[in-house]
Amino acid sequence: MLSLGSGGAKSTKPSFVSYVTPEEIKSEKDPPKQEKHPDLLPGEVEFCSANPILKYTQDDLSQRGVFGTLFCTNFRVTFISDEKPQEKTDKTFKNKLYGENDIPLMCVDHIYGVYDEKRKLITGGLVKNKYPSKMIIHCKDLRVFQFSLTFSKEEDAKKIFQGIAHHCLEEKSLKCVFAFSYMGTPSPGTDLSFCREMQWKQETVMFDSPEDWTQEMKRTKANCRLVTENENFELSQRLPKYFVIPLTIGDLFSYQGKGLPIWCWSHYSGCALFKASFPPVTQEDGDFQKHLDTMINAVAHNHLYSVKTEDLSESLPNIQDIQQSYNKFKQFFLIENSTDFWLSDVKWFSSLESSGWLDIIRQCLQKAVEVVECLEKDNTNVLITEEEGTDLCCVISSLAQIMLDPYYRTLMGFQSLVQKEWVAGCHAFLDRCNHLHQKDKEVIIACSFLPVSSDAILQPEKSPLAQSGPLSCPTVWDWSVQFDSKAQNFFFNPLYLEKVKHDRAVRKPHKPKHQRNLSLPSTAFKTPPKKGFFKDETDSLKKMLRVKRLSRWRGSPDAPTATTREFFESWQHRPLDYHGLLLPCLDGPAVHIWMQRYLRWIPEVYILGGGSVAVMTKLMELLSQVQDLKRVLEQRDSSQAAKLDHRPYFQHRLLSFDSSGRLSSSFPFAYTCYRSFKPIIPTGLMQSLMVTDSLASQEDEASSVVSFV
Amino acid sequence: MVEEANPAMASAPIAPYNSSPLGNSSSPNASRESLKMEPLADVAMLPGEERVIDKDIIYICPFNAAVKGKVFITNYRLYFKNTDSEMPVTLDVPLGVISRVEKMGGASSRGENSYGLEITCKDMRNLRFALKQEGHSRRDIFEIIFKYAFPLSHGMQLFAFLSQEKYEENGWNVYEAMEEYRRQGVPNSEWRITFINKNYELCDTYPTILVVPYKATDEDLKRVATFRSRCRIPVLSWFHKENHAVITRCSQPLVGMSGKRNKDDERYLDLIREANGTTKLTIYDARPNVNAVANKATGGGYEGDDAYQNAELVFLDIHNIHVMRESLKKLKDIVYPNVEESHWLSSLESTHWLEHIKLVLSGAIQVADKVSSGSSVVVHCSDGWDRTAQLTSLSMLMLDSYYRTLRGFQVLLEKEWIGFGHKFASRIGHGDKNHADQDRSPIFVQFIDCVWQMTKQFPTAFEFNERLLVVILDHLYSCRFGTFLYNCESARESNNVRAKTVSLWSSVNSDTSLYINPFYTPESSRVLYPVASMRHLELWVTYYIRWNPRIQHQQQSPVEQRYKELLVLRDQYLKKLEELQLSDSTPSSTHLTNSSTPNAATPNQHITHLQTPF
């Protein structure tokens, strides 16, 4: 599964770890004096380094920076400052594997070189000759690093530049992915069976065993069939080992691994959501038609012979469009200096709009709401299709499930959902992100607290492996590898209320409604749009689907907004139940960008002492007070002798925000904690607002005749 | 009387952002367009409110279909209630918000509901009513609305003068100029209080009490007045207790085409500079440079370099009242009745509304930054009552945490806006039928929007909540209170506003719990610098788009709700713990009974189904 095969195939080089040339590995015979070394992770190897390198400070126009050493290892590019860290900036949210100045190789998006004041995108060809005076690294997590190479020895500078460019930009075999070399173990046990017993494991369902699927079917009362025939990938490489299909499908092998309706989720009414890739295309139309019929009938059979089908590749932007939009969109956040920032501030809204990103998000959410409407209101089965069935299908099905099923709004539930729909669901993470790009994920509906979904993605070195079976690699869900327990607390939304067992549901106030619609899919689809005969055949398939529609989406693909609108409004009129159905509001003013992800590295937007974190801090403090009080009371309750001290009052904070210092709105991401107290004054205002009409030149008081003296 | 006035307000907390702005609708369900209301006859009228006419009418609701019902007009409001369906639809509109009433269609117009009235409101909505075509049915109602909505154009009094409301608090006492200056640390050896304007002889649009440099004599002031537009000389607005830097405000100097100079004015500004030893006084001219230059043609201008050698002049590029008026008009076009769908962001950008907000905020940031770094500043625009008021009050809000309290904010408005003569009457057009008056402009709305932006960026720094801001804007138009009436203090005095009308703060301060931000964390010595970037500025949807039932906001933010629940829970636990501790010191028998019934003792129903995640 996963595109192991394609990864290997694309590599033109012999694929083994040997792409590291021996001279790149720094030998011990020449230990540089008083040079610092990064703390290597188990299995991490240092390739090359250079000193002194100047790292520019980002929030500064004056092009100042810090000197230090730049390293490249098989895991990351890292910079170690010569200066001693001035103050212990206690970063509460810290990744144990890499820090502020670490860039995992997989996280590098683009490298630019500045040659004689000119900026060039570094590609394979440019690496050979000159090295640039300045190297700018754009990361996939939207950080921007700028290093000046002019201060170190020429050969060092050249070596580090070539090293970094090579390891970041060249194609490589899957085996070189650091996760395979990583020897770190979070816990004594290394084999998966042990991990399984660990607590985190008990809760995140991995969907890599028949039991997980059976359990999930039981949970949603699904009446479908578990397929185990693909245990050794005999049916298809592109299908998971285990999956679930409608009961009535008989001959699995005739599908050649394509076009099987895969069960996603069952509504309590009995109807269910299925997803499918397009059926195999053969020479004879009849075969295809037959496949299609069986497919649709099988889904219809699931509940009351009803089905609605939706070809997502027809009604949503395709992957290339999404990728293009994301590329455009992310440029707005890769900001190198303050001048850029203020210049782009003027046209901020129209820039956002021109990227089309928010509109794609809206369309995805919209489509998901339509799916939800079918399941919830009409109680019909839904089959969503797409050529591969592993991209937009994953987006839509997981979104719909988040809206419908409160379980997926819990931390563990959300992780399980990602496992189910994306990892086990064979989303081609490797293709979508690994080949120097990143297919980000679905849309999250502000589900768990801060970074869950983003970080799950920001570990591309790990996620491809999470499901790949027998490897003894830790999975992303083992957060303890990356974050200490304190930081892990940030994953929890302090507003979340568990459903109370007895009487009625209590609200689970996750982020306010207007923030529900934050999201982030990105795609990277390097291969050019499919052309030629294959495309034609897909077209014919589409035609057939269109002809075939049993009760396809009513009306044309763009019409359903009106009815969905009604659906939304009727939902809106009911009292809000956080443990029931949640629908996002998709009106223009309600869809915002996800500030904490996209803008978190830009110092200009930090609100010192403000932002929603200020409220969260208050809430957290209060929450821990309440919990402590409760504990004290319970202790007193249990031990009647009760001469208990009141020590625990404020001791076991669930989360200790540094309440003495002033946090910035980008907390907990921003590293530069204590910026100077100076306000940020917008520049370039003059040009910004050229009101040209005659009003601007009018007097405030039309009647005013200033007539003194 | 007190009892009667309060219930209307008391019902409001349940529906903070209701479609009926004045909180008379008692539904828990925010802007779902309407909600339960007593039968027409039982509408809680304000003391002094009188019914004028009732009429069967059709309300053409832009969000639903046409609704049949009855309209009910008093000397204060227009009230509509539907009669046809179960889904109640009501409107409760103070006549003061009406900017224009028009007849729509004629006796011969065809089509359903084509004959009626169209009412344009100042608060981002329009209302359309249809009537039966027979017998000139709309004539009387049109005339009555026209008359009562624009009483000043008909020789009648504003409702504020007819209202008989009584409150425990007297809001007119909120602001006492002397007291406020004393709080700031004035007078002192650098600044003195002058009563030169006690009969409004120096400047008729200034308040009676002014603070000026200690060394400036009253004669100096008179001479300076001749060189400042409308005699609005530089006077102190705010004094920084630690570094003694000040914010002073004034109007433009009367430089004119010939580039006149005035030694007294120059010396006077130098006295301001010298007061705390500022090396270079910074003069913030709120206008764009070109406008300041253009003003020379009408006798105004700006402080030239050679005349004012110890001062630097900074233009803040904020546009004039006409630009702001058009900008808000454009904004209304894209949000009412329907929110522009397809190109929301670029439409929003094209209104420039947020961009103007950004300019005002960043101007205020610069002022605040300069003052907190120890330099005194002078702020002016043309006349010093629009942009100047915005800049001084916003920078004071950034610098002085007192103004971020519920009472302090009232003081700020009374002082910088009402006291220093922001021309509310001209800008809003209270009771005046001339809807196209070029003097109207939403300058104060823009200021409140800036404040809202700050509260969004610093959700724990303000004692008051968003609701207060909405209520202030509602009563900016309603004419129910005297607070925002008239252009300046002298006019207010001659019309006896304090004696004859009720202050908005009387109402607000009689039930402050409605306006308290639960997250407020007092922090005295903190300067707040909002980020004036489009990345953070957002449209104040709960104000500008509140009439649209689709753009819904929850009655209460879930965060706030959760926080309040937790507060109750904490108090409960604390109480219980206290009881337990008490019982510790008493014989063990009591203790046992006490601890065995903790659950039964839980009194509050809210709490029983609240569970915290552990």
Contacts between the chains, C-beta under 8 A, distances in Angstrom:
chain1	res1	chain2	res2	distance
A	341	B	533	7.6
A	342	B	533	7.8
A	345	B	533	5.3
A	345	B	534	5.0
A	345	B	535	7.0
A	346	B	355	7.5
A	346	B	534	7.4
A	347	B	349	7.2
A	348	B	349	7.7
A	348	B	533	7.9
A	348	B	534	3.9
A	348	B	535	6.3
A	349	B	345	4.0
A	349	B	346	6.3
A	349	B	348	5.7
A	349	B	349	4.0
A	349	B	354	8.0
A	349	B	534	6.6
A	350	B	345	6.5
A	350	B	346	4.4
A	350	B	349	5.0
A	352	B	345	5.6
A	353	B	343	6.3
A	353	B	344	7.6
A	353	B	345	4.0
A	353	B	346	4.9
A	354	B	346	7.9
A	358	B	345	7.5
A	492	B	613	7.3
A	495	B	558	6.1
A	495	B	559	6.0
A	495	B	562	5.2
A	496	B	613	5.9
A	497	B	562	7.4
A	497	B	610	7.5
A	497	B	611	6.4
A	497	B	612	7.5
A	497	B	613	6.7
A	498	B	611	5.9
A	498	B	613	5.3
A	500	B	609	5.4
A	500	B	611	5.3
A	502	B	609	7.9
A	503	B	609	6.0
A	504	B	609	6.7
A	506	B	609	5.4
A	506	B	610	6.5
A	506	B	611	6.8
A	507	B	558	6.6
A	507	B	561	7.5
A	509	B	557	8.0
A	509	B	558	2.5
A	509	B	559	6.4
A	509	B	561	6.4
A	509	B	562	5.3
A	510	B	558	7.3
A	511	B	558	7.9
A	512	B	554	6.9
A	512	B	557	5.4
A	512	B	558	6.0
A	512	B	559	6.9
A	513	B	552	7.7
A	513	B	553	7.3
A	513	B	554	6.0
A	514	B	541	7.6
A	514	B	553	7.4
A	569	B	550	7.0
A	572	B	550	7.8
A	572	B	552	6.0
A	573	B	32	6.8
A	576	B	554	6.9
A	578	B	558	7.8
A	585	B	550	7.6
A	585	B	551	7.5
A	585	B	552	7.0
A	587	B	339	5.6
A	587	B	341	7.5
A	587	B	344	7.9
A	587	B	550	6.1
A	587	B	551	5.8
A	588	B	339	5.7
A	588	B	340	6.5
A	588	B	341	6.1
A	588	B	344	2.7
A	588	B	345	7.2
A	588	B	348	8.0
A	589	B	335	8.0
A	589	B	339	6.4
A	589	B	344	6.5
A	589	B	348	8.0
A	589	B	539	6.0
A	589	B	541	5.0
A	589	B	545	6.5
A	589	B	551	6.2
A	590	B	541	7.9
A	590	B	551	6.9
A	592	B	538	7.6
A	595	B	535	7.5
A	599	B	535	6.0
A	602	B	535	7.9
A	604	B	531	7.2
A	604	B	533	6.4
A	604	B	535	8.0
A	605	B	531	5.9
A	605	B	533	6.1
A	605	B	535	5.0
A	605	B	536	6.3
A	606	B	531	7.4
A	607	B	457	4.9
A	607	B	458	7.2
A	607	B	530	7.0
A	607	B	531	5.2
A	607	B	536	7.0
A	608	B	529	7.0
A	609	B	458	6.8
A	609	B	461	7.6
A	609	B	526	6.9
A	609	B	528	7.3
A	610	B	457	4.6
A	610	B	458	4.1
A	610	B	459	7.1
A	610	B	460	8.0
A	610	B	461	7.2
A	610	B	528	7.5
A	610	B	530	7.5
A	611	B	457	6.9
A	611	B	459	7.9
A	612	B	459	6.9
A	614	B	458	6.8
A	614	B	459	5.5
A	614	B	460	4.5
A	614	B	461	7.9
A	614	B	519	7.4
A	615	B	459	4.7
A	615	B	460	6.4
A	615	B	519	5.2
A	615	B	559	5.9
A	615	B	563	7.8
A	618	B	460	6.1
A	618	B	519	5.3
A	618	B	521	6.8
A	618	B	563	7.0
A	619	B	559	6.7
A	619	B	562	6.9
A	619	B	563	5.6
A	619	B	566	7.3
A	622	B	563	6.6
A	622	B	566	4.9
A	622	B	567	6.8
A	622	B	570	6.5
A	623	B	566	6.2
A	623	B	612	6.4
A	625	B	570	5.8
A	626	B	566	5.5
A	626	B	569	5.4
A	626	B	570	4.9
A	626	B	573	6.5
A	626	B	612	6.2
A	627	B	612	6.4
A	627	B	614	6.5
A	629	B	570	6.5
A	629	B	573	3.8
A	629	B	574	6.5
A	629	B	577	6.5
A	630	B	573	6.2
A	630	B	612	7.6
A	632	B	577	6.4
A	633	B	573	6.1
A	633	B	576	6.1
A	633	B	577	6.2
A	633	B	580	7.4
A	633	B	598	7.1
A	636	B	577	7.8
A	636	B	580	5.6
A	636	B	595	6.8
A	637	B	595	5.9
A	637	B	598	6.7
A	640	B	591	7.6
A	640	B	592	7.1
A	640	B	595	7.0
A	642	B	580	7.4
A	642	B	584	6.8
A	642	B	591	7.8
A	642	B	595	7.7
A	643	B	584	7.3
A	665	B	457	7.5
A	677	B	527	7.8
A	678	B	369	7.1
A	679	B	365	4.9
A	679	B	368	7.3
A	679	B	369	5.1
A	679	B	529	3.3
A	680	B	365	8.0
A	680	B	529	7.2
A	680	B	531	6.1
A	680	B	532	7.8
A	680	B	533	7.7
A	681	B	362	6.1
A	681	B	365	5.8
A	681	B	366	5.7
A	681	B	369	7.0
A	681	B	532	7.9
A	682	B	358	6.8
A	682	B	362	4.6
A	682	B	532	5.3
A	682	B	533	6.6
A	685	B	317	5.4
A	685	B	358	8.0
A	685	B	359	6.2
A	685	B	362	6.5
A	686	B	288	7.9
A	686	B	317	6.0
A	688	B	355	6.8
A	688	B	359	7.9
A	689	B	317	6.9
A	689	B	319	7.2
A	689	B	352	6.5
A	689	B	355	5.4
A	689	B	356	7.4
A	689	B	359	6.6
A	691	B	319	5.7
A	691	B	323	5.3
A	691	B	352	7.2
A	693	B	326	7.7
A	695	B	320	7.3
A	695	B	322	4.0
A	695	B	323	5.2
A	695	B	326	6.0
A	696	B	288	7.6
A	696	B	291	7.2
A	696	B	319	5.7
A	696	B	320	6.8
A	696	B	322	7.7
A	696	B	323	5.4
A	697	B	290	7.3
A	697	B	291	6.6
A	697	B	294	5.8
A	698	B	320	6.3
A	698	B	322	5.1
A	699	B	295	7.4
A	699	B	298	6.3
A	699	B	320	7.5
A	699	B	382	7.0
A	700	B	320	5.1
A	700	B	321	5.2
A	700	B	322	7.9
A	700	B	381	7.5
A	700	B	382	5.0
A	700	B	383	6.3
A	700	B	386	6.4
A	701	B	382	7.6
A	701	B	383	6.7
A	701	B	439	7.0
A	702	B	438	4.7
A	702	B	439	7.0
A	703	B	439	8.0
A	704	B	298	7.0
A	704	B	382	7.8
A	704	B	383	7.3
A	705	B	298	6.8
A	705	B	299	7.6
A	706	B	229	5.3
A	706	B	230	7.8
A	706	B	254	6.2
A	706	B	298	5.4
A	706	B	299	3.8
A	706	B	300	5.4
A	707	B	299	6.4
A	708	B	226	5.9
A	708	B	227	7.4
A	708	B	229	7.7
A	708	B	254	5.2
A	708	B	299	7.1
A	709	B	226	6.4
A	709	B	227	7.5
A	709	B	254	6.3
A	709	B	260	6.9
